[in-house]
Amino acid sequence: MYLKTCFIHLFLLFGVLPSAWGQRSLTERLDSLINAKLPKGSDVGVSVYDLTGKAELYSYRADKLSRPASNMKLLTAITALARLNYNEPFRTEVWYKGTVKQDTLAGDLYVVGGFDPEFGNEAMDSLVSRVRAFPFSVIEGNIYGDISMKDSLYWGSGWAWDDTPSSFQPYMTPLMFHKGMVTVTALPGEKGDTAVILCEPESSFYTLVNKTKSKSYDAGKFAVSRNWLEGKDDIIVSGNVQNRNTGEVNVSSSQNFFMHVFTERLRKQGVEIPGTYTYAEFAEDTLSACITHWDTSLQQVVRKVLKDSDNLGAEALLCRLAVHATGKKKVSWEEGLSVVKNQIKRVGHEPDGYRIADGSGLSNYNCISPQLLVDFLKYAYSNTALFQRLYKALPISGIDGTLQYRMRGSKAYKKVHAKTGTVTGISSLAGYLKTSNGHDIAFAIMNQNQMKAKDARTLQDLICEMLCE
């Protein structure tokens, strides 16, 4: 009887305390992991919150201010998805102003930009074909591009000037085509011959300079660039093409790229148009009518922003926030940032405690904390509809997006839905994960000043695996 009583006491003791012991063990294990795996000379801030249990699980310098890189996109996307008019699409319109008589438009054609970051070949061909189907094939007036939705600043505050001509450095304008960049594919020929170069989209806007050699290691590394210091659009492809190679390069002016291709394709469809195009703001009147438009849903843009870490899409979301918040047609970066700062207040923080410079994280001036990121994630989780829209747009560990090749073969495989953030010396990861006992967790890990991003990613993956266990 005595032994039975002792056994019951021990059972109750160990049955009541494991959650507290497990919590203490988790903290100790995470502390040890950070001490062992934090890249030498670098810093990290970590915040972990149990959304199911509604309790903080772990904090390590969670209020440390850091550069977020593309984790900034989480703030922008959540702010955009939280608005009542979130599902209003990005729209590009074509209007005419004048009269149509005997196959001739006696007037002008306007293309009105709506800052659609996903406007590509299909959209362009759709606009052109619908214009061609209208009852005129001659335009006597002018063709205008309306880029009045945004001010003339085409680069964000704190963006690195020498990131151009990289495709991830967008040229910001309300008329975007193919993300303001050209995709180049090189196919090898016989050894020593120049490679076959294919460009998408095809256009006379740029000039191709082929300096490649097939299967010739002495030709150097394959590269795609542009004579960007001269502000020109000669796309220079060079180096060895051993197998199929691809590269991307931006163009000097996205708005000119859009209008050039638009007029170029109209001519190919048999429409007689003026020799060139120019820019002017469209004002609707009794002689104007909308010929056609192209819409892109916000969810499609958010998916590209988060899954693929698309900078252009994030800045387009910021511009759209400004338009909806102010009710104005022409807006600035600062007006979009004000909406994000208001969302910071909504999640319980003071905007003055952070520095918000853009919507994508390209800027070197952004400065936020892991705690702020987690509180944005908690806010999204508290609204079921908002959370569902956000969750399905996030990369999944080992499956897709920027997490496609991470955490495979670990206990975090498929269980982490999170946004990455990487620039030189910076690596961050923030989002949601599912634990083995079914709890939903919000977390943010912000590594700073590491020499190798791979080392920071290893630490992040190990933390996620430990949390999933």
C-alpha positions in Angstrom: 0.0 0.0 0.0 2.9 2.4 0.8 4.6 1.6 -2.5 1.3 2.2 -4.3 0.8 5.5 -2.6 4.4 6.6 -3.5 3.8 5.6 -7.1 0.7 7.7 -7.3 2.4 10.7 -5.8 5.3 10.4 -8.3 2.9 10.0 -11.2 1.0 13.1 -10.1 4.3 15.0 -9.7 5.6 14.1 -13.1 2.2 14.4 -14.7 1.6 17.9 -13.6 5.1 19.4 -14.3 6.2 18.3 -17.7 4.8 21.4 -19.5 6.8 23.7 -17.2 9.9 21.5 -17.5 9.4 21.3 -21.3 9.2 25.0 -21.5 12.3 25.5 -19.5 14.0 22.8 -21.6 13.0 24.6 -24.8 14.5 27.9 -23.6 17.7 26.2 -22.6 18.0 24.3 -25.8 17.4 27.4 -28.0 19.9 29.4 -25.9 22.4 26.6 -26.4 21.7 26.4 -30.1 22.2 30.1 -30.6 25.4 30.1 -28.6 26.7 27.2 -30.7 25.5 28.2 -34.2 25.4 32.0 -34.3 27.9 33.0 -37.0 31.0 34.5 -35.5 30.9 38.3 -35.1 27.2 38.5 -36.0 24.0 39.3 -34.1 20.5 37.8 -33.9 17.1 38.7 -32.5 14.4 36.0 -32.0 10.8 36.2 -31.0 8.5 33.2 -30.7 4.8 33.2 -29.8 2.4 30.3 -29.3 -0.8 31.4 -31.1 -2.8 28.4 -29.9 -1.7 28.7 -26.3 -1.6 32.5 -26.4 1.7 32.7 -24.7 5.2 33.9 -25.4 7.5 30.8 -25.9 10.9 32.4 -26.4 12.6 35.8 -26.7 16.2 36.5 -27.4 16.9 40.2 -28.0 13.4 40.4 -29.5 13.3 44.2 -29.4 16.7 44.5 -31.1 16.4 46.9 -34.1 17.6 45.3 -37.3 17.5 45.7 -41.1 14.7 43.3 -42.2 15.6 43.0 -45.9 12.6 41.3 -47.6 10.9 40.6 -44.3 9.7 44.2 -44.8 7.3 42.7 -47.3 5.3 41.1 -44.5 4.4 44.5 -43.1 3.4 45.7 -46.5 1.4 42.7 -47.4 -0.4 42.4 -44.1 -1.3 46.1 -44.2 -2.7 45.7 -47.8 -4.7 42.6 -47.0 -6.1 44.1 -43.8 -7.9 46.9 -45.7 -11.6 46.7 -46.5 -11.0 47.3 -50.2 -8.2 44.7 -50.3 -9.7 42.8 -53.3 -9.9 45.8 -55.6 -7.7 44.8 -58.6 -4.8 46.6 -60.2 -6.1 48.0 -63.5 -4.5 49.3 -66.7 -6.9 51.1 -69.1 -7.0 52.2 -72.7 -9.1 55.2 -73.5 -9.7 57.3 -76.6 -10.7 60.9 -76.8 -12.2 62.2 -80.0 -14.6 60.9 -82.7 -14.5 57.8 -84.8 -15.4 58.2 -88.5 -14.7 56.0 -91.5 -12.1 53.8 -89.9 -10.3 56.7 -88.4 -10.0 58.0 -84.8 -9.9 61.8 -85.1 -8.4 62.2 -81.6 -6.0 60.7 -79.1 -5.3 57.3 -77.5 -4.4 57.1 -73.8 -2.9 54.2 -71.9 -3.6 54.9 -68.2 -1.2 53.1 -65.8 -2.5 51.5 -62.6 0.9 50.3 -61.2 0.2 46.6 -62.1 3.4 44.7 -61.3 2.3 41.6 -63.1 1.4 43.2 -66.4 3.2 41.0 -69.0 2.9 39.6 -72.6 -0.6 38.2 -72.2 -1.9 41.5 -70.8 -0.1 43.6 -73.5 -1.5 41.4 -76.3 -5.0 41.6 -74.8 -4.9 45.4 -74.9 -3.5 45.6 -78.4 -6.0 43.1 -79.8 -9.0 44.8 -78.2 -7.8 48.2 -79.6 -7.4 46.6 -83.0 -11.0 45.2 -82.8 -12.4 48.7 -82.3 -13.9 50.3 -85.4 -10.8 52.2 -86.5 -7.4 51.3 -87.9 -6.0 54.8 -88.2 -5.2 57.2 -85.4 -4.8 60.8 -86.4 -4.0 62.2 -83.0 -1.4 61.3 -80.5 -0.7 58.3 -78.3 -0.2 59.1 -74.6 0.9 57.2 -71.6 -0.7 58.4 -68.4 1.8 57.8 -65.5 0.3 60.4 -63.2 -0.6 57.8 -60.5 2.8 58.3 -58.9 5.4 61.0 -58.5 8.5 61.0 -60.6 10.8 59.3 -58.1 11.5 55.9 -59.7 13.9 54.6 -57.1 13.2 54.3 -53.4 15.0 55.9 -50.5 18.1 54.0 -49.5 18.2 51.8 -52.6 21.7 51.1 -53.9 22.4 52.9 -57.2 24.8 50.1 -58.4 22.1 47.4 -58.0 21.0 48.3 -61.5 20.9 46.7 -64.0 19.9 43.7 -61.8 16.3 42.7 -62.4 15.5 42.8 -58.7 16.1 46.6 -58.7 12.8 47.8 -60.3 12.3 51.2 -62.1 9.1 52.4 -60.4 6.3 53.8 -62.7 2.6 53.2 -63.0 3.2 51.7 -66.5 5.1 48.5 -66.0 5.7 45.8 -68.6 7.4 42.5 -67.9 8.5 43.9 -64.6 10.7 46.4 -66.5 13.2 43.7 -67.4 14.3 41.3 -70.2 14.9 37.6 -69.7 17.8 36.2 -71.7 18.3 32.5 -72.6 21.5 31.3 -74.2 21.8 27.9 -76.0 25.2 26.5 -76.9 26.2 25.8 -80.4 29.4 24.2 -81.7 32.5 24.7 -79.6 33.9 28.2 -80.2 30.7 29.5 -81.9 28.6 32.2 -80.4 25.6 30.9 -78.6 22.0 31.2 -79.8 20.4 34.0 -77.7 16.6 34.3 -77.1 15.1 37.3 -75.4 11.7 37.6 -73.7 9.9 39.8 -74.5 11.0 40.5 -78.0 11.2 44.2 -78.9 13.2 46.7 -80.9 13.4 48.8 -77.7 16.7 47.2 -76.8 19.7 46.0 -78.9 21.3 42.6 -78.3 25.1 42.4 -78.2 26.2 38.7 -78.3 29.7 38.2 -77.0 29.3 34.6 -75.9 31.3 31.5 -76.9 29.9 28.0 -76.8 31.6 25.4 -74.7 34.7 27.5 -74.2 35.9 27.9 -70.6 38.4 30.5 -71.6 35.5 32.8 -72.5 34.9 33.3 -68.7 31.7 33.2 -66.7 28.3 33.6 -68.4 26.9 37.1 -67.7 24.0 39.3 -68.8 24.3 43.1 -68.4 23.5 46.4 -70.0 25.4 49.6 -70.7 23.6 51.2 -67.7 26.1 53.8 -66.8 25.4 55.4 -70.2 21.6 55.1 -69.6 21.3 52.9 -72.7 19.6 49.6 -73.5 22.3 47.6 -75.2 21.9 44.1 -73.6 25.3 42.5 -73.5 25.5 38.7 -73.2 29.0 37.4 -72.6 31.0 34.4 -71.4 31.0 30.7 -71.8 27.8 28.9 -72.6 28.3 25.3 -71.8 24.7 24.3 -71.3 21.4 26.3 -71.4 22.0 29.5 -69.4 19.5 32.2 -68.4 19.8 35.7 -67.0 17.8 38.8 -66.4 18.5 42.5 -66.8 16.4 45.6 -66.2 15.8 48.3 -68.8 16.6 52.0 -68.5 12.9 53.1 -68.3 10.0 50.9 -67.7 7.4 53.4 -68.9 9.2 53.8 -72.2 9.5 50.1 -72.5 5.8 49.7 -72.0 4.8 52.4 -74.5 7.4 51.3 -77.1 6.1 47.7 -77.1 2.5 48.9 -77.1 2.9 51.0 -80.2 5.2 48.5 -81.8 2.5 45.7 -81.5 -0.3 48.0 -82.6 1.6 48.6 -85.9 2.2 44.9 -86.3 -1.6 44.5 -86.0 -2.1 46.9 -88.9 -3.0 50.1 -86.9 -1.6 53.3 -88.4 -0.4 55.4 -85.5 1.7 58.6 -85.1 5.5 58.2 -85.3 6.1 58.3 -81.5 4.4 58.5 -78.2 4.5 60.9 -75.3 3.1 61.3 -71.8 0.1 63.3 -70.5 -2.5 63.0 -67.8 -5.9 61.7 -69.0 -9.0 63.6 -68.1 -12.4 62.1 -68.9 -14.8 64.2 -70.9 -17.8 63.9 -73.2 -15.6 62.9 -76.1 -13.8 60.1 -74.3 -14.6 56.4 -73.9 -12.8 53.4 -72.4 -11.9 50.9 -75.0 -10.6 48.2 -72.8 -8.8 47.4 -69.5 -6.7 44.7 -67.9 -7.1 43.6 -64.2 -4.7 41.8 -61.9 -6.0 40.7 -58.5 -4.4 41.7 -55.3 -4.0 38.1 -54.2 -2.0 37.3 -57.3 0.3 40.2 -56.5 0.6 39.3 -52.8 1.5 35.7 -53.8 4.4 36.9 -56.0 5.5 39.3 -53.4 5.8 36.6 -50.7 6.5 33.4 -52.6 9.0 34.9 -54.9 10.0 38.0 -52.9 9.1 40.3 -55.7 10.3 43.8 -55.0 8.2 45.5 -57.7 5.0 44.0 -56.4 5.7 45.1 -52.8 6.3 48.7 -54.0 3.1 48.5 -56.1 1.2 47.5 -53.0 2.6 50.5 -51.2 1.5 52.8 -54.0 -1.9 51.3 -54.0 -2.2 51.8 -50.2 -1.4 55.5 -50.7 -4.1 55.8 -53.4 -6.8 54.1 -51.2 -5.8 56.0 -48.1 -5.7 59.5 -49.6 -8.3 59.2 -52.3 -5.9 61.0 -54.6 -4.8 59.9 -58.1 -1.2 61.0 -57.8 0.6 59.8 -54.7 4.1 59.5 -53.2 6.1 56.9 -51.4 5.7 58.7 -48.1 1.9 58.5 -48.3 2.1 54.8 -48.7 4.5 54.5 -45.8 2.1 56.5 -43.6 -0.5 53.7 -44.1 2.1 51.1 -42.9 2.9 53.3 -39.9 -0.7 53.4 -39.0 -0.8 49.7 -39.1 2.1 49.6 -36.7 0.0 51.6 -34.3 -2.9 49.2 -34.8 -0.7 46.2 -33.6 0.3 48.1 -30.5 3.7 49.8 -31.3 4.8 53.4 -31.8 6.0 54.0 -35.4 8.6 56.5 -34.1 10.4 53.5 -32.6 11.2 52.2 -36.1 12.4 53.4 -39.5 10.2 52.5 -42.5 11.7 53.6 -45.8 10.1 51.4 -48.5 7.7 48.5 -49.0 10.1 45.8 -50.3 13.1 45.9 -47.9 15.5 47.0 -50.6 16.3 50.1 -48.7 19.3 50.2 -46.4 17.3 52.6 -44.1 14.6 50.2 -42.9 15.0 49.3 -39.2 12.5 47.1 -37.3 12.5 44.4 -34.6 11.6 40.7 -34.4 8.9 41.6 -31.9 7.2 44.0 -34.4 7.2 41.2 -37.0 5.6 38.7 -34.6 2.9 41.2 -33.6 2.0 41.8 -37.2 1.8 38.0 -37.6 -0.4 37.8 -34.5 -2.6 40.5 -35.8 -3.1 38.6 -39.1 -3.8 35.4 -37.3 -6.5 37.0 -35.2 -8.6 37.7 -38.4 -9.4 34.4 -40.0 -10.1 35.7 -43.5 -6.9 37.8 -43.5 -4.8 34.9 -42.1 -6.0 32.5 -44.8 -5.1 35.0 -47.6 -1.7 35.6 -46.1 -0.9 31.9 -45.1 -1.5 30.5 -48.6 0.8 33.2 -50.1 3.8 32.4 -47.9 6.6 30.0 -49.0 6.4 26.5 -47.6 9.6 24.8 -46.2 11.0 22.3 -48.7 8.1 22.9 -51.2 8.1 26.2 -53.0 9.0 29.9 -53.2 12.2 31.0 -51.5 12.0 28.1 -49.0 11.8 25.5 -51.8 15.2 23.9 -50.9 15.3 24.5 -47.2 14.5 22.1 -44.3 14.1 19.1 -46.5 14.6 15.9 -44.6 14.0 17.6 -41.3 11.0 17.7 -38.9 10.3 21.2 -40.2 9.6 19.9 -43.7 6.3 21.3 -45.0 5.5 22.7 -41.5 6.9 26.2 -41.9 5.1 29.0 -43.9 7.4 31.9 -43.7 9.0 34.9 -45.6 12.8 35.0 -46.1 14.8 38.2 -46.2 18.3 38.4 -47.6 20.7 41.2 -48.6 24.5 41.4 -48.1 25.2 40.8 -44.4 21.5 40.3 -43.5 19.4 37.2 -43.3 15.9 37.0 -41.7 13.0 34.5 -41.5 9.6 35.2 -40.2 6.2 33.5 -40.4 4.2 30.6 -39.0 5.0 27.0 -38.1 3.1 24.0 -36.8 4.4 22.1 -33.8 4.1 18.3 -33.3 1.3 18.8 -30.8 -0.7 20.9 -33.3 0.0 24.3 -32.0 0.4 27.3 -34.4 3.5 29.4 -33.7 4.4 32.9 -35.0 8.1 33.5 -35.1 10.8 36.0 -36.3 14.5 35.4 -36.6 16.7 38.4 -37.7 20.4 37.7 -38.3 22.6 40.7 -38.8 26.2 41.2 -40.0 27.1 37.7 -40.9 29.7 37.0 -43.6 27.9 34.0 -45.0 24.2 33.9 -45.4 24.3 30.1 -45.5 25.4 30.1 -41.8 22.5 32.3 -40.8 20.1 30.2 -42.7 21.4 27.0 -41.0 20.7 28.6 -37.6 17.2 29.6 -38.7 16.4 26.1 -40.0 17.6 24.5 -36.8 15.5 26.8 -34.7 12.4 26.0 -36.8 13.1 22.3 -36.5 13.5 22.6 -32.7 10.2 24.5 -32.5 8.4 22.0 -34.7 9.5 19.2 -32.4 
